[in-house]
Amino acid sequence: MIAPIRPVRLFRRTRALPTPARYAMTLALVGVFTALDLLAMPSAPHFAVAPYLVAILLSAALFDSGTGLFATALCTVLAGWLHLGPGVEEGWIALLLFACVGVAMALVTEALHKALARSEAMEGALRRAERTRTLLLHEFRHRTRNDLGSLIGLLILRSRIAPSAAAREALRDAADHAMALARVHARLALDEGLDLGAERPMVDTRDFVSGLCADIDASSTAEGPVLVRLVTEAESHALSAERAVPLGLVLNESVANARRYAFPDDRGGIVQVRFRREGADFVLTIADDGIGLPQEDEVEAAPPDRVPGAGLGTRLLRALAAQLRGRFARHAGPAGKGTVVEFRFAAAEPGT
């Protein structure tokens, strides 16, 4: 489909013509509309201003105020010569008013053209600024992913040469958390929603949660055979990218904990991720059918050989919940089977 020519672009072309060409075309326009006036004279013997006003308007719009004033002078002379005789005082007053109207039309049309030109220039500047902003956002995302990748590689390398098993375990955990952050940032579109007037970058929760779970599943598959199936169910809601980051980290940490601790000795099972809205809150639920973890208030007293590192993971989840001003809870699944992690926070964006 061919886009229509914008008026400002057409005017720019006609106004770029050489001065003699513009005045010659103005003379031709006045001649055409004078001929129309002559054709209409038998049925309208009185002074008809419409054809001459159209000639003045077209001359001022297509060329400039100078040609509009030139057309006004020509039309005034021609109208007076064709319609007015000597001694008709009322006719000369009408002709004077016509000349004043023609001058005003030429000047106002020139002012409108300049306003349109300024508007188009501002629109072009906004488009350039939008392209620059988009480029910077993509560059920022690219550099963030590269920096996180370098950090992950460094942590893994350091874990291999760490002097103790505790240090190696801590460095591997740090690499896992950095990998989680990298997954979250990879799923964020930092410019999404801005073109629709949003005040901040927004993400669609269904795409974000489903995509992040798919990334976690793909990462687990790459490490070897996967006996734990990840099932995702997410509703579509708008969420700011700022709040999506801690939400993604909660999701990653909870799924990782379920895979790591709920299914020992290569047991198979299901981890179900569900994101929905309940009233004024968003609710993220991660449920598994594994051996189960201790209740939230029992974590600190849990035997270390049963749930190694569970205390640290729970503190991290609580901190992420506090960052979103939400609530984190963990309890046993139906009939005491498995574990259910629930993360609840306000659906309304802060400040709205």
C-alpha positions as CSV (number, residue, x, y, z in Angstrom):
1,M,0.0,0.0,0.0
2,I,1.4,3.4,-1.0
3,A,1.4,6.0,1.7
4,P,-0.2,9.3,0.8
5,I,2.0,12.3,0.2
6,R,1.9,14.5,3.3
7,P,0.9,18.1,2.7
8,V,4.0,19.6,4.3
9,R,6.2,17.5,2.0
10,L,4.2,18.7,-1.1
11,F,4.5,22.3,0.1
12,R,8.2,21.9,0.6
13,R,8.6,20.8,-3.0
14,T,6.6,23.6,-4.5
15,R,8.2,26.2,-2.2
16,A,11.6,25.0,-3.3
17,L,10.9,26.0,-6.9
18,P,12.8,29.0,-8.3
19,T,11.2,32.4,-7.7
20,P,10.3,33.1,-11.4
21,A,8.6,29.7,-11.6
22,R,6.6,30.3,-8.4
23,Y,5.4,33.7,-9.6
24,A,4.7,32.4,-13.1
25,M,2.6,29.6,-11.6
26,T,0.8,32.1,-9.4
27,L,-0.1,34.1,-12.5
28,A,-1.4,31.0,-14.1
29,L,-3.6,30.2,-11.1
30,V,-5.0,33.6,-11.1
31,G,-5.7,33.3,-14.8
32,V,-7.5,30.0,-14.4
33,F,-9.8,31.3,-11.7
34,T,-10.4,34.5,-13.5
35,A,-11.6,32.4,-16.5
36,L,-13.9,30.6,-14.2
37,D,-15.2,33.9,-13.0
38,L,-15.8,35.0,-16.6
39,L,-17.7,31.8,-17.3
40,A,-20.0,32.4,-14.3
41,M,-20.6,36.1,-15.0
42,P,-23.8,35.6,-17.2
43,S,-25.5,33.9,-14.3
44,A,-23.8,35.9,-11.5
45,P,-23.2,39.5,-12.8
46,H,-22.4,40.7,-9.3
47,F,-18.9,40.7,-7.8
48,A,-18.1,37.0,-7.0
49,V,-15.1,36.7,-4.7
50,A,-15.0,32.8,-4.3
51,P,-12.8,32.0,-7.3
52,Y,-10.3,34.8,-6.5
53,L,-10.1,33.8,-2.8
54,V,-9.3,30.2,-3.9
55,A,-6.5,31.5,-6.2
56,I,-5.0,33.5,-3.3
57,L,-5.3,30.6,-0.9
58,L,-3.6,28.1,-3.3
59,S,-0.8,30.6,-4.2
60,A,0.0,31.3,-0.5
61,A,-0.2,27.6,0.4
62,L,1.8,26.2,-2.5
63,F,4.4,28.9,-2.6
64,D,4.8,31.6,0.0
65,S,3.3,34.8,1.4
66,G,5.0,36.8,-1.3
67,T,3.1,35.0,-4.1
68,G,-0.1,35.2,-1.9
69,L,0.2,38.9,-1.8
70,F,1.0,39.0,-5.5
71,A,-2.1,37.0,-6.2
72,T,-4.1,39.3,-4.0
73,A,-3.0,42.3,-6.0
74,L,-3.7,40.7,-9.3
75,C,-7.2,39.4,-8.2
76,T,-8.1,42.9,-6.8
77,V,-7.2,44.6,-10.0
78,L,-8.9,42.0,-12.2
79,A,-12.1,41.9,-10.1
80,G,-12.3,45.7,-10.1
81,W,-11.8,45.8,-13.8
82,L,-14.3,43.1,-14.6
83,H,-17.1,43.9,-12.1
84,L,-16.8,47.5,-11.0
85,G,-17.6,50.6,-13.0
86,P,-16.7,54.2,-12.2
87,G,-18.7,55.9,-9.5
88,V,-20.0,52.8,-7.7
89,E,-18.9,53.7,-4.2
90,E,-20.3,50.5,-2.5
91,G,-18.4,48.3,-5.0
92,W,-15.1,50.0,-4.3
93,I,-15.6,49.5,-0.5
94,A,-16.3,45.8,-1.2
95,L,-13.2,45.6,-3.3
96,L,-11.1,47.2,-0.5
97,L,-12.5,44.7,1.9
98,F,-11.6,41.9,-0.5
99,A,-8.1,43.1,-0.7
100,C,-7.8,43.2,3.1
101,V,-9.2,39.6,3.3
102,G,-6.7,38.4,0.7
103,V,-3.8,39.9,2.5
104,A,-4.9,38.3,5.8
105,M,-5.4,35.0,4.1
106,A,-1.9,35.1,2.6
107,L,-0.3,36.0,6.0
108,V,-2.3,33.5,8.0
109,T,-1.6,30.7,5.5
110,E,2.1,31.4,5.7
111,A,1.9,31.3,9.5
112,L,0.1,27.9,9.3
113,H,2.7,26.6,6.9
114,K,5.5,27.5,9.3
115,A,3.7,25.9,12.2
116,L,3.3,22.7,10.1
117,A,6.9,22.7,9.2
118,R,7.9,23.2,12.9
119,S,5.6,20.3,13.8
120,E,7.1,18.0,11.2
121,A,10.6,19.0,12.4
122,M,9.7,18.2,16.0
123,E,8.2,14.8,14.9
124,G,11.4,14.0,13.1
125,A,13.4,14.9,16.2
126,L,11.1,12.7,18.3
127,R,11.6,9.8,15.9
128,R,15.4,10.2,16.0
129,A,15.2,10.3,19.8
130,E,13.1,7.2,19.9
131,R,15.6,5.3,17.7
132,T,18.5,6.5,19.9
133,R,16.6,5.4,23.0
134,T,15.9,2.0,21.5
135,L,19.5,1.6,20.4
136,L,20.7,2.5,23.9
137,L,18.3,0.0,25.6
138,H,19.4,-2.8,23.3
139,E,23.0,-1.9,23.9
140,F,22.4,-1.9,27.7
141,R,20.7,-5.3,27.6
142,H,23.6,-6.7,25.4
143,R,26.2,-5.4,27.8
144,T,24.3,-6.6,30.9
145,R,24.1,-10.1,29.5
146,N,27.8,-10.0,28.5
147,D,28.8,-8.8,32.0
148,L,26.7,-11.4,33.8
149,G,28.1,-14.1,31.5
150,S,31.6,-13.0,32.4
151,L,30.8,-13.0,36.1
152,I,29.3,-16.5,35.8
153,G,32.3,-17.8,34.0
154,L,34.6,-16.3,36.6
155,L,32.7,-17.7,39.5
156,I,32.7,-21.2,38.0
157,L,36.4,-21.0,37.3
158,R,37.1,-19.8,40.9
159,S,34.9,-22.7,42.3
160,R,37.1,-25.2,40.5
161,I,40.3,-24.0,42.2
162,A,38.8,-23.1,45.6
163,P,40.8,-24.6,48.5
164,S,37.8,-26.1,50.3
165,A,34.5,-27.8,49.6
166,A,32.6,-25.0,51.4
167,A,34.2,-22.4,49.3
168,R,33.5,-24.4,46.1
169,E,29.8,-24.8,47.1
170,A,29.5,-21.1,47.9
171,L,31.0,-20.0,44.6
172,R,28.8,-22.4,42.7
173,D,25.7,-21.0,44.5
174,A,26.8,-17.5,43.6
175,A,27.2,-18.6,40.0
176,D,23.7,-20.1,40.1
177,H,22.2,-16.8,41.4
178,A,24.1,-14.8,38.7
179,M,22.7,-17.3,36.1
180,A,19.2,-16.7,37.5
181,L,19.7,-12.9,37.2
182,A,20.9,-13.4,33.6
183,R,17.8,-15.4,32.7
184,V,15.5,-12.8,34.2
185,H,17.2,-9.9,32.3
186,A,17.2,-12.0,29.1
187,R,13.4,-12.1,29.4
188,L,12.9,-8.4,30.0
189,A,12.0,-6.1,27.1
190,L,13.0,-2.7,28.5
191,D,11.2,-0.7,25.9
192,E,7.9,-2.7,25.9
193,G,4.9,-0.5,26.6
194,L,6.7,2.8,26.2
195,D,5.3,3.3,22.7
196,L,1.8,2.9,24.1
197,G,2.3,5.7,26.6
198,A,3.4,3.7,29.6
199,E,5.5,5.7,32.1
200,R,7.9,2.8,32.7
201,P,8.9,-0.4,30.8
202,M,6.3,-3.1,31.2
203,V,6.2,-6.9,30.6
204,D,3.4,-9.3,30.0
205,T,3.4,-11.7,33.0
206,R,2.3,-14.7,30.9
207,D,5.1,-14.3,28.5
208,F,7.6,-13.5,31.2
209,V,6.7,-16.4,33.6
210,S,6.3,-19.0,30.8
211,G,9.5,-17.9,29.1
212,L,11.5,-17.9,32.3
213,C,10.2,-21.4,33.1
214,A,11.1,-22.6,29.6
215,D,14.6,-21.2,30.1
216,I,15.0,-23.0,33.4
217,D,13.7,-26.2,31.8
218,A,16.1,-25.9,28.9
219,S,19.0,-25.3,31.3
220,S,18.2,-28.4,33.3
221,T,17.9,-30.5,30.2
222,A,21.3,-29.3,29.1
223,E,22.8,-30.6,32.3
224,G,21.5,-34.2,31.8
225,P,18.3,-36.3,31.9
226,V,15.5,-34.5,33.6
227,L,13.1,-36.6,35.7
228,V,11.2,-33.6,37.2
229,R,8.6,-32.1,34.9
230,L,8.0,-28.3,35.0
231,V,4.3,-27.3,34.4
232,T,3.5,-23.6,33.9
233,E,0.2,-21.7,34.0
234,A,0.2,-17.9,34.0
235,E,-2.3,-15.2,33.4
236,S,-1.6,-12.2,31.3
237,H,-1.2,-9.0,33.2
238,A,1.0,-5.9,32.8
239,L,3.9,-5.7,35.2
240,S,6.7,-3.1,35.4
241,A,10.1,-4.4,34.5
242,E,11.4,-3.1,37.8
243,R,9.1,-5.4,39.7
244,A,9.5,-8.3,37.2
245,V,13.2,-8.7,38.3
246,P,12.5,-9.8,41.9
247,L,9.5,-11.8,40.7
248,G,11.7,-13.7,38.3
249,L,14.3,-14.3,41.0
250,V,11.7,-15.6,43.4
251,L,10.5,-18.0,40.6
252,N,14.0,-19.2,39.8
253,E,15.0,-19.7,43.4
254,S,11.8,-21.6,44.3
255,V,11.9,-23.9,41.3
256,A,15.6,-24.5,41.9
257,N,15.0,-25.4,45.5
258,A,12.2,-27.7,44.5
259,R,14.3,-29.5,41.9
260,R,17.3,-29.7,44.3
261,Y,15.7,-30.8,47.5
262,A,12.2,-32.2,46.9
263,F,13.3,-35.1,44.6
264,P,16.4,-36.8,46.1
265,D,18.0,-40.0,44.7
266,D,16.9,-39.3,41.1
267,R,13.2,-39.3,42.0
268,G,10.8,-38.1,39.3
269,G,7.9,-35.7,39.9
270,I,6.2,-32.5,38.9
271,V,6.8,-28.9,39.8
272,Q,3.8,-26.7,39.0
273,V,4.2,-22.9,38.6
274,R,1.1,-20.8,38.6
275,F,0.8,-17.0,38.3
276,R,-2.6,-15.4,38.8
277,R,-4.4,-12.4,40.2
278,E,-6.6,-12.7,43.3
279,G,-8.4,-9.5,44.1
280,A,-5.9,-6.7,44.6
281,D,-2.9,-9.1,44.7
282,F,-0.7,-11.0,42.3
283,V,0.0,-14.5,43.5
284,L,2.9,-16.7,42.4
285,T,2.6,-20.4,43.5
286,I,5.3,-23.1,43.1
287,A,4.0,-26.5,44.2
288,D,5.8,-29.9,44.0
289,D,4.9,-33.4,44.8
290,G,8.3,-34.3,46.3
291,I,9.3,-35.4,49.8
292,G,8.5,-32.0,51.2
293,L,10.4,-29.3,53.0
294,P,10.0,-28.1,56.6
295,Q,7.6,-25.4,57.4
296,E,8.8,-21.8,57.1
297,D,9.2,-21.4,60.8
298,E,11.0,-24.7,61.1
299,V,13.7,-23.9,58.6
300,E,16.3,-22.7,61.1
301,A,15.9,-25.9,63.2
302,A,15.9,-28.3,60.1
303,P,18.6,-31.0,60.1
304,P,21.4,-29.8,57.8
305,D,21.7,-33.2,56.2
306,R,18.0,-33.1,55.1
307,V,17.8,-29.5,53.7
308,P,21.3,-28.1,53.2
309,G,21.3,-24.4,52.6
310,A,17.5,-24.1,53.0
311,G,17.9,-21.3,55.6
312,L,19.8,-19.1,53.2
313,G,17.3,-19.8,50.4
314,T,14.4,-18.8,52.6
315,R,16.1,-15.6,53.8
316,L,16.7,-14.7,50.1
317,L,13.0,-15.3,49.3
318,R,11.9,-13.2,52.2
319,A,14.3,-10.4,51.1
320,L,12.9,-10.5,47.6
321,A,9.3,-10.5,49.0
322,A,10.2,-7.4,51.1
323,Q,11.6,-5.7,48.0
324,L,8.2,-6.0,46.4
325,R,6.4,-5.2,49.7
326,G,4.8,-8.7,49.4
327,R,4.5,-11.8,51.5
328,F,6.2,-15.1,51.3
329,A,4.8,-18.3,52.7
330,R,5.6,-22.0,52.5
331,H,3.5,-24.9,53.6
332,A,2.9,-28.6,52.9
333,G,0.9,-29.6,49.9
334,P,-2.5,-31.4,49.9
335,A,-2.6,-34.4,52.3
336,G,0.9,-33.4,53.5
337,K,2.5,-34.3,50.2
338,G,5.0,-32.1,48.7
339,T,5.6,-28.4,49.3
340,V,3.7,-25.2,48.2
341,V,5.5,-21.9,48.0
342,E,3.3,-18.8,47.8
343,F,4.5,-15.4,46.9
344,R,1.9,-12.6,47.1
345,F,2.3,-8.9,46.3
346,A,0.1,-5.9,45.3
347,A,-1.0,-5.8,41.7
348,A,-1.1,-2.0,41.6
349,E,2.1,-0.3,40.6
350,P,3.7,1.8,43.4
351,G,2.6,5.4,43.1
352,T,-0.6,4.7,41.1
